[in-house]
Amino acid sequence: METRTKTIFTGIKEYSLIALGLLIYSLGWVVFLIPNGLVGGGVTGVSAIIFYMSGFPVSYSYLIINTVLLVLAIKILGKGFGIKTIYAVAVVSLFLKFLPGVIPPELIEDIAISNGKLLSAIIGGACAGAGIALTFTQGGSSGGTDIIALIINKYRNISPGRLILMMDIIIIASSLLIPTDGSLGSRVAVVIYGYVLIGVSGYTIDLVLSGARQSIQIFIFSKRHEEIAERITAIGRGVTVINAMGWYTKQEGKVLMVIVRRTESNYVYKVVREIDRNAFLSVGNVMGVYGQGFDEMKR
C-alpha cells in the first residue's frame, strides 16, 4: 500500500512539473514571441507561421499537426510511445488557447513589444528553453519535431538532435515566404531573430539539464564520521570510508567520500554542520557519474 501511494505521489509530482514547464514554454510564446511576429522552431514555429499568414489560431494548428504526428508515431514506433507526450501536446494546446485571453494586452505591450524584437527573442527563447528542459527532466516531451526526428532515426542513422536542428533552421527560414507589408530586410531580420531564439533556447535547455544532472564529490574529514555517514546513507546515497593520515600531526583517521547531486549537497552540508562544526570539507565538481542512482552508461 505504501509503495502504491508513493508511486501515485511520484506520478502526480512528475505531471505537475511537466505542466509547469509547459506553462513557462507557452508564456514565452504568448507574451514575447507571437506578439512580436517572431518565428521559432518546432511545431509551435510552424503554427506561428500559419497564424501570421492566415490568422488561424496557433493552438488549433499546434493540436492538429501534433495529432497527425502522434498517430504516425504510434503506428511506426509502437503503442508504447509516450503517454507523457500526448499529455504535453494537450496541455500546450490549452495554454496557447487560453493564455492570450488571460494576460492583459497592456502587460504584453510593456514587457515585450515596447522592448523590441531582439530582447523579446532572447527572453522568449530562454522561457521556451527552460520550460522544455523542465519537461525533459520529468521524462516528458513537447512532441512536434521530436516525433519526426525519432521516426526518421528509426530508418536512417542520423542523430535526433541533428535532425531537430535542421528542421528548426528550415522552419525559421521559411518565414521569408510570409506575405507582409514589410520590406525584405525586415523579413530577413525576423529570420535572424528566429536563429537567435533557437540558439538561446538550446543553450538554456543544456544549462538547465546539466544543472539538474550535475554531481559533486565531497570529502569529509571528521572524528564523528560514523554519525555523519549514517545520516547521509538515510537519503539513499552511498558513503565510502577511506583510511587516511594527517602528515603534519601523523594521526590516523577516517575520510568520508560522498558523491551526490548538486541539488542534494545542502542536505550533506546541513548534516555535517549539525554533527561536527569542526569538520573539514573538500568539495569539487565531477565530469560524470555513472552507475546505481546516477546516470546510465551509454554505448
C-alpha positions in Angstrom: 0.0 0.0 0.0 2.8 2.4 0.9 4.6 1.6 -2.4 1.4 2.3 -4.3 0.9 5.6 -2.5 4.5 6.6 -3.2 4.1 5.7 -6.9 0.9 7.8 -7.2 2.6 10.7 -5.4 5.6 10.5 -7.8 3.3 10.4 -10.8 1.4 13.5 -9.6 4.7 15.3 -9.0 6.0 14.4 -12.5 2.9 15.5 -14.3 2.6 18.7 -12.3 6.2 19.6 -13.1 5.6 18.8 -16.8 2.6 21.1 -16.7 4.7 23.9 -15.0 7.4 23.5 -17.6 4.9 23.7 -20.5 3.3 26.8 -18.9 6.7 28.6 -18.9 7.2 27.4 -22.5 3.8 28.7 -23.6 4.3 32.0 -21.8 7.4 32.6 -23.8 5.4 32.2 -27.0 2.2 34.0 -25.9 3.9 37.0 -24.2 7.2 37.5 -26.1 7.3 35.8 -29.5 3.9 35.8 -31.1 3.1 39.5 -30.3 6.3 40.5 -31.9 5.7 38.4 -35.0 8.7 36.2 -34.3 9.2 32.6 -35.6 10.9 29.8 -33.7 11.4 26.1 -34.3 9.2 23.1 -33.9 5.5 22.7 -34.5 4.9 25.9 -32.5 7.0 27.8 -35.0 5.0 26.2 -37.9 1.8 27.1 -36.1 3.0 30.7 -35.7 3.8 31.0 -39.4 0.3 29.7 -40.3 -1.2 32.2 -37.8 0.8 35.1 -39.4 -0.3 34.1 -42.9 -4.0 33.2 -42.3 -5.0 34.2 -38.8 -5.8 30.6 -37.9 -5.3 30.2 -34.1 -1.9 28.8 -33.0 -3.5 26.5 -30.5 -5.6 24.7 -33.2 -2.7 24.3 -35.7 -0.5 23.0 -32.9 -3.1 20.4 -31.8 -3.9 19.3 -35.4 -0.3 18.9 -36.5 0.8 17.1 -33.4 -2.3 14.8 -33.5 -1.3 13.7 -37.0 2.3 13.2 -35.9 1.2 11.2 -32.8 -0.9 8.9 -34.9 2.1 8.2 -37.1 4.4 7.7 -34.1 2.1 5.2 -32.5 1.8 3.3 -35.8 5.5 3.4 -36.6 7.1 3.4 -33.2 4.5 1.4 -31.3 1.6 1.9 -28.9 4.0 2.4 -26.0 5.0 5.7 -27.4 4.9 8.4 -24.7 1.7 8.9 -22.8 3.5 12.0 -21.4 4.0 13.3 -24.9 0.3 13.0 -25.6 -0.4 14.8 -22.2 2.1 17.5 -23.2 0.5 18.2 -26.5 -2.9 18.6 -24.9 -1.6 20.9 -22.2 0.3 23.2 -24.6 -2.7 23.4 -26.9 -4.9 24.5 -23.9 -2.3 27.0 -22.7 -1.9 28.5 -26.2 -5.7 28.8 -26.5 -6.5 30.4 -23.1 -3.4 32.3 -22.0 -3.9 35.1 -24.6 -7.3 35.8 -23.1 -5.9 35.9 -19.5 -2.8 38.1 -19.9 -3.7 41.8 -20.2 -2.6 43.3 -23.6 -1.1 46.3 -21.7 1.3 43.9 -19.9 2.4 42.4 -23.1 2.9 45.8 -24.6 5.0 47.0 -21.6 7.3 44.0 -21.2 7.6 42.6 -24.7 6.6 44.8 -27.7 8.0 48.1 -26.3 11.3 46.5 -25.5 12.0 45.4 -29.1 12.2 42.1 -31.0 15.8 41.2 -30.1 15.2 41.3 -26.4 11.9 39.5 -26.8 13.6 36.8 -28.9 16.2 36.3 -26.1 13.7 36.3 -23.2 11.1 34.2 -25.1 13.8 31.7 -26.2 15.0 31.5 -22.6 11.4 30.8 -21.3 10.8 28.2 -24.0 14.1 26.5 -23.3 13.7 26.5 -19.6 10.1 25.1 -19.9 11.1 22.3 -22.3 14.1 21.4 -20.1 11.9 21.1 -17.0 9.6 18.9 -19.1 12.6 16.8 -20.2 13.8 16.3 -16.6 10.4 14.5 -15.8 10.6 12.3 -18.9 8.2 14.4 -20.9 8.4 15.8 -24.5 6.7 18.6 -26.4 6.1 16.3 -29.4 6.4 18.0 -32.8 9.7 17.8 -34.5 10.9 15.4 -31.7 8.5 12.8 -33.1 9.6 13.4 -36.7 13.2 13.0 -35.6 12.5 9.7 -33.8 10.6 8.3 -36.8 13.5 9.2 -39.3 16.1 7.9 -36.8 14.4 4.5 -36.8 15.2 4.1 -40.5 18.2 6.3 -41.0 21.4 6.6 -38.9 21.0 10.3 -38.2 21.0 11.7 -34.7 17.7 13.1 -33.5 19.4 16.3 -32.2 20.9 17.0 -35.7 17.5 16.3 -37.4 15.7 18.7 -35.0 18.3 21.4 -35.6 18.0 21.0 -39.4 14.2 21.2 -39.2 14.3 24.3 -37.0 16.6 26.0 -39.4 14.2 25.2 -42.4 11.1 26.3 -40.4 12.6 29.6 -39.5 14.0 30.3 -43.0 10.5 29.6 -44.4 9.2 32.7 -42.6 10.7 34.6 -45.5 7.7 33.4 -47.6 5.2 35.0 -45.2 3.4 37.8 -47.2 3.7 41.0 -45.2 3.8 44.8 -45.8 7.3 44.9 -44.5 10.4 45.0 -46.6 12.7 42.1 -47.5 15.1 43.5 -44.9 12.5 43.3 -42.1 11.7 39.7 -43.0 15.4 38.8 -43.0 15.6 40.4 -39.6 12.8 38.1 -38.4 14.8 35.1 -39.6 17.9 36.3 -37.7 15.8 36.8 -34.6 14.5 33.3 -35.0 18.0 31.9 -35.1 18.9 33.9 -32.0 15.8 32.4 -30.4 16.7 28.8 -31.0 20.3 29.5 -30.0 19.2 30.9 -26.7 16.6 28.2 -26.2 19.1 25.4 -26.9 21.7 26.9 -24.6 19.0 27.2 -21.8 18.0 23.6 -22.3 21.6 22.4 -21.9 22.1 24.7 -18.9 19.1 23.5 -17.0 19.6 19.9 -17.9 23.3 19.9 -17.0 22.5 21.7 -13.7 19.8 19.1 -12.8 22.3 16.3 -13.5 25.4 17.9 -12.1 27.1 15.9 -9.4 29.7 16.9 -6.9 32.3 14.9 -4.9 32.7 15.7 -1.2 35.5 14.6 1.1 34.6 14.9 4.8 37.3 14.9 7.4 35.7 14.4 10.9 36.2 12.4 14.1 32.5 11.8 14.1 32.5 10.2 10.7 30.2 7.3 11.7 27.3 9.6 12.7 27.7 11.6 9.5 27.8 8.5 7.3 24.6 7.1 8.9 22.7 10.4 8.2 23.9 10.6 4.6 23.0 7.0 3.9 19.5 7.8 5.1 18.9 9.8 1.9 19.9 6.8 -0.3 23.4 8.0 -1.2 26.5 5.8 -0.6 29.4 6.7 1.6 32.9 5.4 1.1 35.2 5.4 4.2 38.9 5.9 3.4 41.8 5.3 5.8 43.9 8.4 6.0 46.7 10.0 8.0 47.4 13.7 8.6 51.1 14.2 7.6 51.6 17.1 9.9 50.1 15.5 13.0 50.9 11.9 12.0 47.5 11.0 13.3 45.4 8.4 11.5 41.7 9.0 10.8 38.8 8.3 8.5 37.8 10.3 5.5 34.3 10.0 4.0 33.9 10.3 0.3 30.4 11.2 -0.9 29.0 11.8 -4.4 25.7 13.5 -4.6 23.6 15.6 -7.0 24.3 19.3 -6.6 20.6 19.6 -5.5 21.3 17.3 -2.6 24.5 19.0 -1.4 22.8 21.3 1.0 21.5 18.4 2.9 25.0 17.0 3.3 26.3 20.4 4.5 23.5 20.6 7.0 24.2 17.1 8.4 27.9 17.9 8.8 27.2 21.3 10.4 24.8 19.7 12.9 27.1 16.9 13.9 30.6 18.4 13.8 31.2 22.1 13.2 34.9 21.4 13.3 34.8 19.1 10.3 36.8 19.8 7.2 35.2 19.5 3.8 36.6 19.4 0.3 34.1 19.9 -2.5 34.7 19.5 -6.2 32.7 19.1 -9.4 32.9 15.8 -11.3 32.7 15.4 -15.1 30.3 12.4 -14.9 29.0 9.9 -12.5 27.6 6.6 -13.9 26.0 3.7 -12.1 23.4 3.0 -9.5 21.5 6.1 -8.5 23.1 8.3 -11.2 23.4 8.4 -15.0 23.3 5.2 -17.1 26.4 4.4 -19.1 25.7 4.7 -22.8 27.5 2.8 -25.5 
